[in-house]
Amino acid sequence: MKAATALLLPFAYAAPAFPPPAELIQGVVNSNISLIAGGTLPNNTAAVATGIAVTGLQLLASLENIEAFFYSDAIQNLTSGVYTTGDLLLNDTIEIIEKIAAQEEVHVATVGAVLRLNSAPVVPPCKYTFPATNFDEFLGVANLITSTNFGSVIGLQQQLGGSAPALSPATTAILGVETRHDAFLRILHGVVPNPAPFDTAIPIAWAYNIGLQYTVPGSCPVEVPLPTYPQLSFDPAEPPSFASASYPSTISFAWDDQQAWVQRETGKQLYAAWINQYNLPVYTPVTVTGAGSGITPVPKDMQAVAFVALTTLQPLDFTDLQDATLVGPLAIAVS
């Protein structure tokens, strides 16, 4: 699929200001960014009535901030030679990623404008750290971050249950662009751009906690009012990547065994809760192999990016699973 680099077409415009300018959170997008992005803020943003919808918008702002800085960071690494693109055309690759970054900046400003319309606190950027040391790892992280972002939009709609129809058009419009970003970056990596018939919806608190994995603790001027969970990690830890050639049969986790939940849930069966595509959660038993470590089977036939967290319950309801989560979640590329 490397032949798809022919799709990288030259663009005649100047590079945008990176990192993202501070005025984005005030709903201001300069003309250069608008030109590169292909447009600016919509003129028909609507108010949102419910509390959870406002929280969902604050989450979306948080994730869009992460993406805007992530792609800005990638541009700096590409132009400085930290990332090399192999047989991909460097300048054309940079121009495409600049377009993605500019569109993320428009998203940041748009969500901020809707929050202000609802007299809700805007969400300024935090400080971030990204675990990519080369271009392939950048593409792997991009796949996980973008899947988390559009998964949160789908999950928010599910958790709203139709209570805030005014939210749907704006978030759906962003959702389509995010999925195109993901498809294109998958092509750059040489994997199929459309690995599954459905994208995966995740609880909004799960999305928030995945975003926190890239956020420097204590650096956020505004915290999104969602629960935070203790961190879960793969054991052994591995650099970010796309799916391996062989589908995993088991996966091992590590967690801090000094966390309060460990003592509180002692003696109960621990489960891995898996979410993939538009399905009910699937639960697999976790065998504890030591202090703060365990192993579980991986459900068969998952595609694209799956999400997993640990719990001692097996709720079917989306929101109940969010409340029952003990540690995690993690995003894992399975195809």
C-alpha positions in Angstrom: 0.0 0.0 0.0 3.0 2.3 -0.1 2.0 3.2 -3.6 -0.7 5.3 -2.0 2.0 8.0 -1.6 0.9 9.2 -5.0 -2.1 10.6 -3.2 0.2 13.1 -1.5 -0.4 16.2 -3.6 1.5 19.5 -3.3 -0.3 22.5 -1.8 0.4 26.1 -2.4 0.3 27.8 1.0 2.5 28.9 3.8 3.0 26.9 6.9 0.7 27.6 9.8 1.8 28.9 13.2 2.8 25.9 15.3 2.4 25.2 18.2 -1.3 26.2 18.1 -1.9 29.8 18.9 -3.4 30.7 22.2 -6.3 32.6 20.7 -7.9 29.3 19.6 -9.6 28.9 22.9 -11.3 32.3 22.4 -12.8 31.0 19.1 -10.3 32.9 16.9 -8.8 31.2 13.9 -6.4 33.3 11.8 -6.7 33.5 8.1 -3.6 31.3 7.4 -4.9 28.4 9.5 -8.4 28.8 7.8 -6.8 28.6 4.4 -4.8 25.5 5.2 -7.7 23.8 7.0 -10.1 24.5 4.2 -12.5 26.6 6.3 -13.1 28.3 9.6 -15.6 28.2 12.4 -19.2 27.3 11.3 -21.8 30.1 11.6 -24.6 27.9 13.0 -23.3 26.6 16.3 -26.2 25.7 18.6 -26.6 25.8 22.3 -26.6 22.6 24.4 -29.1 22.2 27.2 -27.9 19.2 29.4 -25.1 19.0 31.8 -23.6 15.8 30.4 -23.6 17.4 26.9 -21.6 20.3 28.2 -19.2 17.9 29.9 -19.0 15.9 26.7 -18.0 19.1 24.8 -15.4 19.9 27.4 -14.0 16.4 26.9 -14.0 16.9 23.1 -12.1 20.2 23.6 -9.6 18.4 25.8 -9.0 15.7 23.1 -8.9 18.2 20.3 -6.2 20.1 22.2 -4.2 16.9 22.5 -4.5 16.3 18.7 -3.6 19.9 17.8 -0.4 19.8 19.8 0.3 16.2 18.8 0.3 17.1 15.1 2.2 20.3 15.7 4.8 18.3 17.5 5.0 15.9 14.6 5.5 18.8 12.1 8.4 20.1 14.2 10.0 16.6 14.4 9.6 16.1 10.6 11.1 19.5 9.7 14.0 19.1 12.2 14.9 15.6 11.0 13.9 13.8 14.2 11.3 11.8 12.2 12.3 10.4 8.8 9.7 9.2 6.4 11.6 6.5 4.4 10.2 6.2 0.9 7.4 8.8 1.5 7.9 12.2 0.1 8.9 14.4 3.1 7.6 17.8 2.0 4.3 16.4 0.8 3.9 14.4 4.0 4.5 17.5 6.0 1.9 19.5 4.0 -0.7 16.8 4.6 0.0 16.7 8.3 -0.1 20.5 8.4 -3.6 20.4 7.0 -4.6 17.9 9.6 -3.1 20.1 12.3 -4.9 23.1 11.0 -8.2 21.3 11.0 -7.7 20.2 14.6 -7.0 23.9 15.5 -10.3 24.8 13.9 -12.0 22.1 15.9 -10.5 23.5 19.1 -11.8 26.9 18.3 -15.2 25.6 17.3 -15.8 23.6 20.5 -14.6 26.5 22.5 -17.1 28.7 20.8 -20.0 26.3 21.6 -18.9 26.1 25.3 -18.9 29.9 25.6 -22.3 30.0 24.0 -23.5 27.8 26.9 -21.6 29.9 29.5 -19.5 26.9 30.3 -15.8 27.0 31.1 -13.6 26.6 28.0 -10.8 24.1 28.2 -7.3 25.6 27.6 -4.5 23.2 26.5 -2.4 21.4 29.1 1.2 20.3 28.7 1.6 17.1 26.8 4.2 14.3 26.3 3.9 11.9 23.4 5.7 8.5 23.4 6.7 8.6 19.7 10.4 8.6 18.8 10.1 8.0 15.1 7.6 8.3 12.2 6.1 4.8 12.5 5.5 5.3 16.2 3.9 8.7 15.5 1.5 6.9 13.1 0.8 4.3 15.8 0.0 6.9 18.4 -2.1 8.9 15.9 -4.2 5.8 15.3 -4.9 5.4 19.0 -5.5 9.1 19.8 -7.8 9.6 16.8 -9.7 6.4 17.5 -10.2 7.6 21.1 -11.5 11.0 19.9 -14.1 9.7 17.5 -14.9 6.9 19.9 -15.8 9.5 22.5 -18.1 11.4 20.1 -20.0 8.2 19.3 -20.0 7.2 23.0 -21.3 10.7 24.0 -24.2 10.4 21.7 -25.0 7.0 23.2 -24.8 8.3 26.8 -26.9 11.3 25.9 -29.7 9.0 24.7 -31.2 11.7 22.5 -31.4 14.2 25.2 -29.4 16.9 23.4 -30.2 16.8 19.7 -28.6 20.2 19.1 -25.2 18.6 19.9 -25.4 16.0 17.1 -24.8 18.1 13.9 -21.6 19.8 15.2 -20.1 16.7 16.7 -21.0 14.5 13.7 -19.4 17.0 11.4 -16.1 16.8 13.4 -16.5 13.0 13.6 -16.4 12.5 9.8 -13.2 14.6 9.5 -11.5 12.7 12.3 -12.2 9.3 10.7 -10.7 10.6 7.4 -7.6 11.7 9.2 -7.3 8.2 10.7 -7.8 6.5 7.3 -5.2 8.6 5.6 -2.6 8.0 8.3 -3.3 4.3 8.1 -2.5 4.4 4.4 0.8 6.2 5.2 1.6 3.2 7.4 0.7 0.8 4.7 -2.3 -0.8 6.3 -5.9 -1.0 5.2 -7.7 2.4 5.8 -11.1 0.9 6.7 -10.4 -2.1 8.9 -14.0 -2.5 10.3 -17.6 -1.8 9.3 -18.2 0.2 12.5 -16.1 2.5 14.6 -15.9 1.8 18.3 -17.9 3.9 20.8 -16.3 4.2 24.3 -17.6 5.7 27.5 -16.6 9.4 27.8 -14.7 8.8 31.0 -12.6 6.2 29.3 -11.7 8.6 26.5 -10.8 11.2 29.1 -8.5 8.9 30.9 -6.8 7.8 27.7 -6.2 11.5 27.0 -4.6 11.8 30.4 -2.0 9.3 29.4 -0.5 12.0 27.1 -1.0 14.8 29.6 1.6 16.1 32.1 0.0 15.7 35.6 -1.0 18.9 37.2 -0.6 21.0 34.0 -4.3 21.5 33.1 -5.8 24.9 33.8 -9.3 23.4 33.6 -10.1 19.8 34.6 -13.0 18.1 32.8 -15.5 16.9 35.5 -15.2 13.2 34.7 -13.9 10.3 36.9 -10.2 9.5 36.7 -8.9 5.9 37.2 -5.6 4.4 38.2 -3.3 3.7 35.3 -3.2 0.3 33.6 -0.3 -0.7 31.4 0.7 -3.5 29.1 3.3 -5.9 30.5 5.9 -5.7 29.2 5.6 -2.1 28.0 6.1 -1.7 24.3 6.5 1.3 22.0 3.3 2.5 20.3 2.6 0.6 17.1 -0.1 -0.7 14.8 -1.3 -4.3 15.1 1.2 -7.1 15.0 1.1 -9.6 12.2 -0.4 -12.2 14.4 -3.6 -11.7 16.4 -2.8 -12.0 20.2 -4.3 -14.9 22.1 -3.6 -13.4 25.6 -2.5 -10.1 26.9 -0.7 -9.2 30.2 -1.3 -6.1 32.3 0.4 -4.3 35.1 -1.0 -2.0 37.7 0.0 -0.3 41.0 -0.9 -2.9 43.7 -0.9 -0.1 46.3 -4.0 1.5 44.9 -7.1 1.6 47.2 -9.2 -0.5 44.7 -6.8 -3.5 45.1 -7.5 -3.8 48.8 -11.2 -3.0 48.4 -11.7 -5.7 45.7 -9.5 -8.4 47.3 -11.0 -11.9 46.8 -13.3 -10.9 43.9 -12.9 -12.2 40.3 -11.2 -9.5 38.2 -12.4 -9.1 34.6 -11.1 -7.4 31.5 -13.9 -5.4 29.9 -13.4 -5.2 26.1 -15.2 -2.7 23.8 -14.9 -3.0 20.0 -17.0 -1.7 17.2 -20.7 -1.0 18.1 -21.1 -4.1 20.4 -21.9 -4.8 24.0 -18.8 -5.2 26.2 -17.2 -8.6 26.3 -15.7 -9.8 29.6 -12.7 -12.1 30.0 -11.4 -13.4 33.4 -8.1 -12.0 34.5 -5.7 -14.4 36.2 -3.6 -12.5 38.7 0.0 -13.7 38.3 1.6 -11.5 40.9 1.4 -8.3 42.9 0.0 -5.8 40.4 0.0 -8.1 37.4 -2.3 -10.4 35.5 -3.1 -12.1 32.2 -6.4 -12.6 30.2 -7.5 -14.1 27.0 -8.1 -11.7 24.1 -11.6 -12.0 22.6 -11.6 -13.3 19.0 -12.4 -11.4 15.8 -12.0 -7.8 17.1 -10.9 -5.3 14.5 -9.2 -1.9 14.3 -8.7 -0.4 17.8 -10.1 -2.1 20.8 -10.4 -0.6 24.3 -10.0 -2.5 27.6 -10.2 -1.8 31.3 -10.5 -3.9 34.5 -13.5 -4.4 36.7 -15.0 -6.9 39.1 -18.5 -6.4 37.6 -19.9 -7.3 34.2 -22.4 -4.5 33.3 -24.0 -4.4 29.9 -25.0 -0.8 30.1 -22.5 1.6 28.7 -22.7 4.1 31.5 -22.7 1.4 34.2 -19.4 0.1 32.8 -17.9 3.6 33.1 -19.0 3.6 36.8 -17.7 0.1 37.4 -14.2 0.6 35.9 -11.4 0.1 38.5 -8.3 0.7 36.5 -7.5 1.7 32.9 -8.5 1.9 30.1 -6.0 1.1 27.4 -6.3 1.4 23.6 -4.9 -1.5 21.6 -4.6 -1.8 17.8 -5.7 -5.3 16.8 -5.9 -4.8 13.0 
